[in-house]
């Protein structure tokens, strides 16, 4: 999507996600939401940290693994991205999410 049409996330919204993750430290969705917010801002290290927490809390959270792979890719950590995306693909297939597995395959094929 061209940047012209991209509406950046407000700092207030990011702060809401930070607060949600702090208030609900055991909720994978809170950390996932925070990680996605950081991804949108291209703050890959922060995104990875939040998404790692989401995956640690719910090791079967395929969407969080995919976003974590995106964070690692953005941070230039290709090997880590490949590892987590491969695990995400296996998880997606085990959960009968074929379309997510295909999306993950596209990401994997794009890694150098």
C-alpha positions, 0 to 999 in steps of 0.5 A: 500500500502506498504511503500516501494512503497509509494512515499512521497509528496514533501515539495514543493508540500505541499507548493503549496497547502498551497499557493493555499488555501491562494490565494483562501480562498473561493475555497473548492477544494483548502482546499480539496487538502491541506487536502489530502496532509496533510492526505498523510503525516499523519498530521491529525490535519492539515488535519482536519483543511483544510478539515473542511474549504472545508466542511464549504465552500461547505456543499455538498462536499461528498469527502471532508467529507470522507477525513475529516472522515479519518483525524478524524479517524487518529487523534483518534477522532472516534465519530467525524469521525462517525458523518461526515462519516454518513453525507457524506453517506447521502450526497452521497446517495442524490447525487446518488453516490451509490459507494461512499456510499458503500465506506463510509459504509466500513469506518463506519464499521471499526470504533470502 
